[in-house]
Amino acid sequence: MTRDDTILLYNPNPEKDRPSLDVPLSLLAASKYLDKAGYKIKIIKDNLYENHLDVLREAAKNSPIMGVSAMTGYQIHDGLEACKIAKEANKDIKFIWGGYHPTIYPVQTLENPYVDIVVKGKGEMAFYELIERIVEGESFEGLEGVYWKENGKVFSNPDRAQAPLDDDPPMPYHLVDIEKCLFASEFGKRTISYVSSYGCPYSCTFCVEVGVFNRRWVGLRADLVVNDLERLEKEYGVDAINFYDSLFFVSVKRAKGILQGVLDRKLTVRLGNLYGRSRQLNQSDDELWELLEKTRTYSIL
């Protein structure tokens, strides 16, 4: 692989026979540092192209690397089918998997012939450093958060620590056609999904976050979140934000900063699906609830 090659990224469909509408957040996040470094990236998702598997087949012919992000469930099946198509088009292509399922079961994931490397955990920097090593022909030894196999044997490195988000490059929305990623929701006609934090400090037994982030949480600084919201509203005409944070209200001070920033900048974008814990929210002061009302926040989950 050289720096002039295109990195192919595929977002599997989470449900059979039901087209998805959302923006491929995991792949955009994985592209942050690569895009900043000037790598060519092609993101493929079913709502971005009329015949997305045909596009995948053609793109794979000249791509040495294909990345797949998958949760447990149908995304695994769809991702493997996509890898089979890519392999038929290019027998030398290598597959890198990341996301929730490979993070929980990296060794099991590597047992599949259509998986060569796994990036475990929040992988923006790990994925970038992995591609750099592939370009330079260097070993993956010591590369935190990366598992791989050679001659049928699995090798692993220590987990990568949860890094702050404030110095991350901005989300490279230009890599996809945003118009095809907007959808109508109960709180907006041009809704887009967004993540401002990762992980959760609590240990709810039903929740996958405990195993993925080990009760650690990291959030983007409030003013930087507001920068993103302003960009989405003014550059892309977004009128509603569907938050995918596992727990938006970990820091009530940060939550207030985001809400106040929306008011200060006179943004009209509406927020919805903010995840919270009932006990914590019940103990919050009136200021938080007044800000939620003034910003016309639609819903808390």
C-alpha positions in Angstrom: 0.0 0.0 0.0 1.1 3.6 -0.8 -0.1 6.9 0.4 -1.8 7.4 -3.0 -4.0 4.4 -2.6 -7.7 4.8 -1.7 -8.8 3.4 1.6 -12.3 1.8 1.2 -14.7 2.0 4.2 -18.0 0.1 4.3 -20.9 0.7 6.7 -23.0 -2.5 6.9 -26.8 -2.3 7.1 -28.1 -3.1 10.6 -31.4 -4.5 9.3 -32.2 -6.9 6.4 -34.3 -5.4 3.6 -34.7 -2.1 5.3 -32.6 0.8 3.8 -30.8 2.9 6.3 -31.1 6.7 6.3 -28.4 7.8 8.7 -24.9 9.4 8.4 -22.1 6.8 8.8 -20.7 8.4 12.0 -18.3 5.5 12.8 -16.6 5.7 9.5 -16.4 9.5 9.5 -14.8 9.3 12.9 -12.4 6.6 11.8 -11.4 8.9 8.9 -10.6 12.0 10.9 -6.8 11.7 11.2 -6.4 9.9 7.8 -8.3 12.7 6.0 -6.2 15.3 7.8 -3.1 13.5 6.6 -4.2 13.6 3.0 -5.2 10.0 2.5 -7.9 9.2 -0.1 -11.0 7.7 1.5 -14.1 6.3 -0.1 -17.1 5.6 2.2 -19.8 3.2 1.0 -23.2 2.9 2.6 -26.5 1.8 1.2 -28.1 5.2 1.3 -25.2 7.0 -0.4 -25.4 5.1 -3.7 -28.2 3.7 -5.7 -26.3 0.4 -6.3 -23.9 0.5 -3.4 -22.6 -3.1 -3.8 -21.7 -2.4 -7.4 -19.8 0.7 -6.3 -18.1 -1.4 -3.7 -17.1 -4.1 -6.2 -15.6 -1.5 -8.5 -13.8 0.5 -5.8 -12.3 -2.7 -4.3 -10.4 -3.4 -7.5 -8.0 -0.6 -6.7 -8.1 -0.5 -2.9 -5.6 -2.5 -0.9 -7.5 -1.9 2.4 -11.2 -2.2 3.3 -12.4 -1.2 6.7 -15.7 -2.4 8.2 -17.5 -1.1 11.4 -20.1 -3.5 12.9 -22.3 -4.0 15.9 -23.4 -7.4 17.0 -26.3 -8.6 14.8 -27.1 -8.2 11.1 -24.3 -5.8 10.5 -21.9 -8.7 10.8 -23.7 -10.7 8.1 -23.9 -7.7 5.7 -20.3 -6.8 6.4 -19.0 -10.3 5.6 -21.1 -10.3 2.4 -19.5 -7.0 1.4 -16.0 -8.4 2.1 -16.8 -11.5 -0.1 -17.7 -9.1 -3.0 -14.5 -7.1 -2.4 -12.4 -10.2 -2.3 -13.8 -11.5 -5.6 -12.8 -8.2 -7.1 -9.4 -8.0 -5.5 -7.8 -11.2 -4.1 -5.1 -9.1 -2.4 -7.4 -6.7 -0.4 -7.0 -6.8 3.4 -9.9 -6.4 5.8 -9.8 -4.3 9.0 -12.8 -4.6 11.3 -13.8 -2.3 14.2 -16.9 -1.3 16.1 -18.7 -2.8 19.0 -18.7 -6.5 18.1 -15.0 -6.7 17.2 -14.2 -4.7 20.3 -16.0 -7.2 22.6 -14.8 -10.3 20.7 -11.6 -9.4 18.8 -10.2 -13.0 18.8 -13.5 -14.5 17.7 -13.8 -11.9 14.9 -10.3 -12.7 13.6 -11.4 -16.4 13.2 -13.3 -15.4 10.1 -11.3 -15.6 6.8 -12.7 -12.1 5.9 -11.0 -10.4 8.8 -7.3 -9.7 8.9 -7.0 -7.0 11.5 -9.2 -5.8 14.4 -9.1 -2.3 15.9 -10.5 -2.5 19.4 -12.2 0.3 21.2 -12.5 3.9 20.1 -10.2 3.6 17.1 -9.6 6.9 15.3 -5.9 7.2 16.3 -5.3 3.5 16.3 -6.7 3.2 12.8 -4.6 6.0 11.5 -1.4 4.7 13.1 -2.2 1.2 11.7 -2.5 2.5 8.2 0.8 4.4 8.6 2.5 1.2 9.6 1.0 -0.7 6.7 2.3 2.0 4.3 5.8 1.9 5.9 5.8 -1.9 6.0 6.3 -1.9 9.7 5.2 -4.5 12.3 2.0 -4.0 14.3 3.8 -5.0 17.5 3.1 -2.5 20.3 0.3 -0.7 18.5 -2.2 -0.3 21.2 -5.8 -1.4 20.4 -4.8 -3.6 17.4 -5.2 -7.4 17.0 -4.1 -9.2 13.9 -3.3 -12.7 12.5 -0.4 -14.1 10.6 -0.3 -17.7 9.3 -3.4 -18.5 11.3 -2.0 -17.3 14.6 -3.6 -14.3 16.4 -1.5 -11.6 17.9 -2.7 -8.9 20.3 -1.5 -5.6 21.8 -2.7 -3.9 25.0 -5.8 -1.8 24.9 -5.6 1.9 24.0 -6.4 4.4 26.8 -9.4 6.6 26.3 -8.0 9.8 24.8 -9.5 13.4 25.1 -11.6 14.5 22.1 -10.8 18.2 22.1 -7.7 18.0 19.9 -9.4 15.7 17.3 -9.7 17.0 13.8 -13.3 18.0 12.9 -15.6 15.4 11.5 -14.9 15.1 7.7 -18.5 15.5 6.5 -17.2 16.3 3.1 -16.4 12.6 2.5 -20.2 11.8 2.1 -23.2 13.4 0.5 -24.8 14.9 3.5 -28.1 15.4 1.7 -28.5 11.7 1.5 -27.9 11.4 5.3 -30.6 13.7 6.5 -34.0 12.3 7.6 -37.3 13.5 8.9 -37.8 12.9 12.6 -40.4 13.9 15.2 -38.3 17.0 16.0 -37.0 18.1 12.6 -37.4 17.7 8.8 -33.6 17.7 8.2 -32.3 15.6 11.1 -28.8 14.3 11.4 -27.2 12.1 14.0 -24.3 13.3 16.1 -22.0 12.1 18.9 -20.4 14.5 21.4 -19.1 11.9 23.9 -18.1 8.3 24.3 -18.4 5.8 27.1 -20.2 6.0 30.5 -19.0 5.8 34.1 -21.9 3.7 35.3 -22.1 -0.1 35.4 -25.6 -1.0 34.3 -25.6 -4.8 33.8 -27.7 -4.6 30.6 -25.4 -2.2 28.8 -22.6 -2.9 26.4 -20.7 0.3 27.3 -19.3 -1.4 30.4 -17.4 -3.9 28.3 -16.5 -1.5 25.5 -15.3 1.5 27.5 -14.6 0.0 30.9 -16.7 2.6 32.8 -14.7 5.5 31.3 -16.2 8.6 29.7 -14.8 11.3 27.6 -16.7 14.3 26.1 -15.9 17.0 23.7 -15.7 20.4 25.3 -19.0 22.3 25.3 -17.9 25.2 23.0 -16.5 22.7 20.5 -19.9 20.8 20.5 -21.6 24.1 19.8 -19.2 24.8 17.0 -20.3 21.5 15.4 -23.9 22.3 15.8 -23.5 25.7 14.3 -21.6 24.2 11.4 -24.3 21.6 10.7 -27.0 24.2 10.9 -25.3 26.9 8.7 -23.4 24.8 6.2 -25.8 21.9 5.7 -29.2 23.3 6.6 -29.7 20.8 9.5 -32.7 21.7 11.7 -32.5 18.8 14.2 -29.7 16.8 16.0 -30.3 13.2 17.0 -27.8 12.7 19.8 -26.2 9.2 20.0 -24.2 9.9 23.2 -24.4 6.9 25.6 -25.0 9.3 28.4 -25.3 13.0 27.5 -25.6 14.3 31.1 -22.5 12.7 32.7 -21.3 16.3 33.3 -24.2 18.6 34.0 -21.9 21.6 33.8 -20.9 20.6 30.2 -24.6 19.9 29.3 -25.5 23.4 30.5 -22.6 24.9 28.5 -23.8 23.3 25.3 -27.4 24.4 25.9 -26.4 27.9 26.8 -24.1 28.0 23.7 -27.0 27.2 21.5 -28.9 30.1 22.9 -25.9 32.6 22.9 -25.3 31.9 19.2 -29.0 32.1 18.4 -29.0 28.6 16.8 -32.4 27.3 15.8 -31.4 23.6 15.5 -33.4 21.4 17.8 -31.9 18.7 20.0 -33.4 15.3 20.7 -32.8 11.9 22.2 -30.4 13.1 24.9 -29.6 10.1 27.1 -29.9 10.6 30.8 -30.3 8.7 34.1 -33.5 9.4 36.0 -31.8 9.7 39.4 -29.2 12.2 38.2 -31.8 14.3 36.3 -34.2 14.3 39.2 -31.4 15.8 41.4 -30.5 18.5 38.8 -31.2 22.1 39.5 -33.8 24.3 37.8 -31.2 25.9 35.6 -30.7 22.7 33.6 -34.4 22.3 33.0 -34.9 25.9 32.1 -32.1 25.6 29.5 -33.7 22.5 28.1 -37.0 24.4 27.8 -35.5 27.5 26.2 -33.6 25.5 23.6 -36.8 23.6 22.8 -35.0 20.3 23.5 -37.4 17.7 22.3 -36.7 14.5 24.2 -34.6 12.7 26.8 -34.1 9.0 26.7 
